[in-house]
Amino acid sequence: MGAVGQTVIYPLTSTCAVRGSTVTLPCTFTPLKSFNDGQREVPLKIVRVRWCKNHEVCQGGTPFVYDSNSTNSDPRYQYLGDMKTNCTLQIRDVQQGDNATFRFRMRADHPEGHFTNRTGVTVRVDVCTFHQLEVTWLKDDHALSDTGPSLHLHSLTAEDSGNYTCALKTNMKTLSEPYSLQVEAGAGGNLPPIPGVVFVVLLVVIALVLFIIERRLRAAEDQRAAEALYSLLAPLTAAEPQQKLRMAVWDKNLLWSFMFLLAVTISENGEFYFDSLAAAALHPNPV
């Protein structure tokens, strides 16, 4: 912390990077607006910004990785900030020599405005765990939306078959060896879901029960119709005890629609004659 209102903030005080990758060191600063020289308030203006490596103050002839007043800065170090509030530094193609602590320094048009936050940002090269890295996942060389350290595939289908690879998001040169995934449909892959099967079986059982009930109701109706017919023909059979009567019951719908059935009677001498149920009903004592 510098004078009142003067700050440099590193959101990350430590980060990791893999050789060949790109790492960003976020940074913000608040310059001193003015100072009092004992007589008046003197305004200040930032005229130079620097990033140094492994130096607590980053001033004078200290080696720098970026200097706004120099044209000899290493192009691997890109200053993404400005002269007002942003002091972010980006390191591209990280090398083993970048395993160090980086600090930002602002310089004003008066020494009262100079300031360095000595905390700095420590970069650790090649000591990252996989979970600390942003990863690009690819299937058959086409990038997927997943960027986490692991790739999750759900409800696999044959369309998920292919060659999967991953690489650091900031450096595609780190592409891994391909992993081949083959998804085959199982023997029961085309079967409907279990709830659907149960529902179909229930429908079949219900239909079968209804069919049996309907058949029994039909049989009961036929039985009642036959009993009614026998009771109607009883006087005839009592009047002619020597005659044998055979009855052919046709469709019960014809019985109730036309109320007319034919009774077949066999005489003693074997001759056939036909008498109607209606006539029998009108003449209970046939001549």
C-alpha positions in Angstrom: 0.0 0.0 0.0 1.3 3.4 -1.0 0.0 6.8 -0.1 -3.7 7.2 0.7 -5.7 6.1 -2.4 -2.6 4.5 -4.1 -2.9 0.7 -4.6 -1.8 -2.2 -6.8 -4.0 -5.3 -6.5 -3.1 -8.8 -7.7 -6.2 -11.0 -7.6 -3.9 -14.0 -7.8 -0.7 -14.0 -5.8 0.2 -17.5 -7.1 -0.6 -19.4 -10.3 0.8 -22.3 -12.3 1.6 -22.7 -15.9 2.8 -25.5 -18.2 5.7 -24.9 -20.6 4.5 -23.7 -23.9 1.2 -22.5 -22.5 -0.1 -18.9 -22.0 -0.8 -17.5 -18.5 -2.4 -14.2 -17.6 -1.6 -12.3 -14.4 -4.6 -10.0 -13.7 -3.7 -6.7 -12.0 -5.4 -3.4 -11.2 -3.9 -0.2 -9.8 -5.1 3.1 -8.4 -2.6 5.9 -8.9 -2.2 8.9 -6.6 -4.2 11.8 -8.0 -2.1 14.6 -6.4 0.1 15.5 -3.5 0.7 18.6 -1.4 4.1 20.2 -1.7 3.4 22.3 1.4 2.1 25.2 -0.5 -0.5 23.8 -2.9 -2.0 20.5 -4.2 0.1 19.3 -7.2 -1.7 16.9 -9.6 0.0 13.7 -10.7 0.0 11.8 -13.9 1.3 8.2 -14.6 4.0 8.4 -17.3 5.5 4.9 -17.1 4.6 1.3 -16.1 6.9 -1.7 -15.7 6.8 -5.4 -14.9 9.9 -6.9 -13.3 10.9 -10.4 -12.5 12.4 -11.4 -9.1 12.9 -7.9 -7.9 11.0 -6.3 -4.9 11.1 -2.7 -6.0 11.4 -2.9 -9.8 13.2 0.4 -10.3 16.3 1.9 -11.7 18.3 -0.6 -13.8 16.4 -3.6 -12.6 15.8 -6.1 -15.5 12.3 -5.9 -16.7 10.0 -8.1 -18.8 7.9 -5.1 -19.9 8.6 -1.4 -19.9 6.2 1.1 -21.5 9.2 3.4 -22.3 11.2 0.6 -24.0 11.0 -1.0 -27.4 13.1 -3.9 -26.4 10.6 -5.8 -24.3 10.4 -9.5 -24.9 7.4 -10.1 -27.2 6.4 -13.1 -25.1 5.3 -10.6 -22.4 2.2 -8.7 -23.5 0.9 -5.8 -21.4 -2.9 -5.9 -21.6 -3.3 -2.9 -19.3 -3.2 0.9 -19.7 -1.9 4.0 -17.8 -5.0 4.4 -15.8 -6.3 1.4 -13.8 -5.5 -1.9 -15.6 -2.0 -3.4 -15.2 -2.7 -7.0 -16.5 0.3 -8.9 -17.9 0.1 -11.9 -20.2 3.0 -14.4 -20.6 3.0 -16.4 -23.8 4.9 -19.6 -24.6 5.8 -20.0 -20.9 9.4 -21.2 -20.4 11.1 -22.7 -17.3 12.8 -19.3 -16.7 9.3 -17.8 -16.0 9.3 -19.8 -12.8 9.6 -16.5 -10.7 7.7 -13.7 -8.9 6.5 -10.8 -11.0 5.8 -7.3 -9.7 4.2 -4.2 -11.2 5.5 -0.7 -10.7 3.9 2.6 -11.7 5.9 5.8 -12.2 4.4 9.3 -12.1 5.7 12.6 -13.3 6.8 13.2 -9.7 8.5 10.7 -7.3 5.6 11.1 -4.9 3.5 9.1 -7.4 5.9 6.1 -7.8 4.7 2.8 -6.3 5.4 -0.9 -6.4 3.4 -3.6 -4.7 6.1 -5.9 -3.3 3.7 -8.9 -2.9 3.8 -9.7 -6.6 2.5 -12.8 -8.4 4.5 -16.0 -8.2 4.4 -18.2 -11.3 5.2 -21.9 -10.9 6.1 -23.7 -14.1 5.3 -27.4 -14.7 4.0 -28.0 -11.2 0.3 -27.6 -12.0 -2.2 -30.4 -11.3 -4.5 -31.2 -14.2 -7.5 -29.8 -12.2 -5.9 -26.3 -12.3 -5.8 -26.2 -16.0 -8.3 -25.1 -18.7 -8.6 -27.9 -21.2 -10.0 -28.2 -24.6 -11.7 -31.5 -25.5 -12.0 -32.7 -29.0 -13.8 -35.5 -30.8 -12.5 -36.4 -34.2 -10.5 -33.1 -34.2 -13.7 -31.1 -33.6 -13.7 -29.0 -30.3 -16.4 -29.8 -27.7 -17.9 -27.3 -25.3 -16.4 -29.0 -22.2 -13.4 -27.2 -20.7 -13.1 -29.0 -17.4 -10.4 -31.5 -16.4 -12.7 -34.4 -17.1 -15.2 -35.1 -19.9 -18.6 -36.6 -18.9 -20.7 -38.4 -21.5 -24.2 -39.4 -20.6 -26.7 -41.8 -22.3 -24.2 -43.0 -24.8 -25.3 -43.8 -28.3 -23.5 -45.0 -31.4 -23.1 -41.3 -32.4 -20.7 -40.9 -29.5 -18.2 -43.3 -31.1 -15.0 -41.6 -32.2 -11.5 -40.5 -31.2 -11.2 -38.2 -28.2 -8.3 -36.0 -27.4 -7.6 -33.0 -25.1 -5.1 -30.1 -25.0 -4.4 -27.0 -23.0 -6.9 -24.4 -24.0 -4.1 -21.9 -24.5 -1.7 -24.2 -26.3 -3.0 -26.7 -28.9 0.6 -28.0 -29.2 0.0 -30.0 -26.1 -2.6 -32.3 -27.8 -2.8 -35.6 -26.1 -2.8 -39.1 -27.7 -6.3 -40.1 -29.0 -8.5 -42.3 -27.0 -10.9 -44.4 -29.2 -14.4 -44.9 -28.0 -16.8 -47.4 -29.7 -20.4 -47.6 -28.6 -22.5 -50.6 -29.8 -26.2 -51.0 -29.3 -27.0 -53.8 -26.9 -29.2 -56.8 -27.7 -32.1 -55.1 -25.8 -31.3 -51.7 -27.2 -34.5 -51.6 -29.2 -36.8 -52.8 -26.5 -39.4 -50.3 -25.2 -39.0 -48.9 -21.7 -40.1 -51.3 -18.8 -43.0 -49.1 -17.8 -44.4 -49.3 -21.4 -44.1 -53.1 -21.3 -46.0 -53.3 -18.0 -48.7 -51.1 -19.4 -49.2 -53.2 -22.5 -49.3 -56.4 -20.4 -52.0 -54.9 -18.2 -54.1 -53.9 -21.2 -53.9 -57.5 -22.5 -54.9 -58.9 -19.2 -57.8 -56.5 -18.8 -59.0 -57.3 -22.3 -58.8 -61.0 -21.6 -60.8 -60.7 -18.4 -63.5 -58.6 -20.2 -63.7 -61.2 -23.0 -64.2 -64.0 -20.5 -66.9 -62.0 -18.6 -68.7 -61.2 -21.9 -68.7 -64.9 -23.0 -70.1 -65.9 -19.6 -72.8 -63.2 -19.9 -73.7 -64.5 -23.4 -73.9 -68.1 -22.1 -76.2 -67.0 -19.2 -78.5 -65.1 -21.7 -78.6 -68.2 -23.9 -79.4 -70.4 -20.9 -82.3 -68.1 -19.9 -83.6 -68.1 -23.5 -83.6 -71.8 -23.6 -85.3 -72.2 -20.3 -88.0 -69.8 -21.5 -88.5 -71.8 -24.6 -88.7 -75.1 -22.8 -91.3 -73.6 -20.4 -93.3 -72.4 -23.4 -93.2 -75.8 -25.1 -94.0 -77.8 -21.9 -97.8 -77.9 -22.6 -97.2 -79.4 -26.0 -95.0 -82.2 -24.7 -97.5 -83.0 -22.0 -100.4 -83.2 -24.5 -98.6 -85.7 -26.7 -96.5 -87.9 -24.5 -95.8 -90.4 -27.2 -94.2 -87.9 -29.5 -90.5 -86.9 -29.2 -89.7 -83.3 -29.7 -86.5 -81.9 -30.9 -85.9 -78.2 -30.7 -83.3 -76.3 -32.8 -82.6 -72.9 -31.2 -81.3 -70.5 -33.7 -79.6 -67.3 -33.1 -81.0 -65.7 -29.9 -81.2 -62.4 -31.7 -83.8 -63.9 -34.1 -85.6 -65.4 -31.1 -86.2 -62.0 -29.5 -86.5 -60.1 -32.8 -89.1 -62.3 -34.5 -90.3 -64.5 -31.5 -90.6 -67.3 -34.0 -88.8 -70.7 -33.7 -89.4 -73.9 -35.6 -89.9 -77.0 -33.5 -89.1 -80.3 -35.3 -91.4 -83.1 -34.3 -90.9 -86.7 -35.2 -94.1 -88.8 -35.5 -94.5 -92.4 -34.5 -94.2 -93.6 -38.0 -91.0 -91.7 -38.6 -92.6 -88.9 -40.6 -91.4 -85.3 -40.1 -93.7 -82.4 -39.8 -93.1 -78.8 -38.7 -95.1 -76.8 -36.2 -94.5 -73.2 -35.3 -93.9 -72.0 -31.8 -96.5 -69.3 -32.4 -99.1 -71.8 -33.5 -98.4 -74.0 -30.5 -98.8 -71.0 -28.2 -102.2 -70.2 -29.8 -103.4 -73.8 -29.7 -102.1 -75.5 -26.6 -104.2 -78.6 -27.4 -103.4 -79.5 -31.0 -105.9 -81.4 -33.0 
